[in-house]
Amino acid sequence: MEHRKLGSSDLEPSVIGIGGYPFGPPLADQAMTTQVLTRAREVGVNYIDTSDIYAQGQSEVQIGVAIEGHRDDFILATKFNLSNLGDETPRQRIMRKCDESLAKLKTDHIDLYQIHHVAPEIP
């Protein structure tokens, strides 16, 4: 599998990645998610893109279980939203969501952290 350097970073994602949307109920159970990500690693796919909202958060959980012990073999991207902040500041939301994703993904770092939804009131 071909890999390319991402900008000026040290990351070299595969040119084909795996989207995390189908991981989690009702589309995939843990065994299926593990099977797909194991095979991806075997063929050199190292980029996984998911979100805290896919499968009501279960995508991150299943991915975390599936890559446990192989975290350094993957470039992991996930997303958060800044919609409906309520009493939270944008910073508070980002920190809380990041901590939640780190726990669900069973990792100490996220390689690419992206905004999925931005509230119109945020400049």
N, C-alpha and C positions, 0 to 999 in steps of 0.2 A: 504494500500500500504506500502510495506517495504521501509525503508530509511536506508542509511548507511553513517557513518561519512566519510568525504572526507579528507584523510590524517590526518594531525595534525591541520586542520582548524576547525572552528566552523560550517562549512556547512554540512548539512545532506540531500543530494539529494535523491530523490526517485530512486529505482533501474531501473525504466522505466522512460525515459524522452520523451519530445516532441521535434522533429526537426522542425525548422522554415522554411525549404526550401519551402514547399508548400503554406505558408501564403503570400498572395499578388497575383496580377494578373499574369497570367491568371487562376491560379488554385483555389484561394480562395478569396472571397470578405471579407469585414470587418465583416459582420454578421457571416460568417462561422468561421473565425478565433476566434471571441469572443465566439461563441458556443463551439468550440473545447477546448479552454483554460479554459472556465468556467467549463466544464465537467471534464477536467483534474484535476482542483483544487478540485472539489467535490469528486473525487475518490482518492485524495492524491498524484497525480503526481505534483511535484513541480519543476522539472528541465526542463528548456527551453533552447535549443541551437539554435542559429541563426547566421546570418552573415550580414555585411553591404552590401553585394552584392546580397543576395537572393531577387528575384523579383525586381531587380534594386533598392534595398534599402527599398522597400515597406514592406518587412517582418518585419523589425524593427518597422516601423510606425504602422502597424496593431497590432503587439504584444503590443506595448506601449499603444494603445487605449484599447485593450482587457483586460490588467491587471491593468489598472488605478484604483486606490482605493484598489487594492489587491497586490501591489508590494511586500510587506513583506511576502506574502504567497509563493513566488517563488524564486528559485535560477536561475539567469539569466546569460547565457553565450552568448557572441557574438565574432565575429572575425573581423580582419582587414587584409589588405595586405601591403606588403612592396615592391611590384613590381612597376616598372616605376616611380621611385621617382622624376624624373625631377630635379628641383632646391631644393626640400625639403631634409632635413637630415632625417635619420630614426626617430630621436626623434620628429622632427616637424610633420612627417606623423602620428606617433602614437598619439601624442597629438591632432592633428586636427581630426583624425578619431574617437578617443575616444569622443571628444566633440560632433561630429556629431551624433554618436550612442546614447550618453546620451540624446540628444535632441529628436531624433526620438523615442527612447524607453520611453520617458517621465519619466525619473528617475534620481536620483542623484548619483547612483552607479551601476556598473556592477560587478557581483560576480566573474566571470571568463572571462578574456580578453585574446584572443588567436590569434596567427599569423596564418592567412589562407594561404597566399602565401608569400614566401620569394624570393627576387630578387637574382640571382646568384652572383651579385657583393657584396652582404653583407656577411661578414664572419660569 
